[in-house]
């Protein structure tokens, strides 16, 4: 309660200072001084109270069930049809897939890629051999290497006079 009295005292002091400065520099009729004091006090009091911004709940551009099609996924933020949703969310809304799912109350397995596109990528990866265990190469028999050509080492050259 002491904090409230202190805040009220500060608020009254600030109001008096502002009104005195305004009246000393401007011509104000006696009847308007009371209204001016009330307006300044209300404005200062409103500054001291935290305001909660009321943001209306955003509605999705399309229904959640209708957002997944075989060839594309519809972004619930803006209604765009995309094959890859993750990059669009990050570049346009600075939002991760987890934040997107949380915002729209989507399940954790909600896809970020169109189903047909994901299947195409999977087929291509399997076709080129990704996802298979690496096979150990069979050791090819070493062919007999011909003897090195060139000079003999110095020690052998001294031991064998020519």
ABEGO torsion letter per residue (X at the ends): XAAAAAAAAAAAAAAAAAAAAAAAABBBBAAAAAAAAAAAAAAAAAAABBBBBBBBBBBBABBAAAABBAABBBBAAAGBBBABAAAAAAAAAGBBAAAAAAAAGBBAABBABBAAAAAAAAAAAAAAGBGBBBBBBBBBBBBBBBBBBEBBBAAAAAABBX
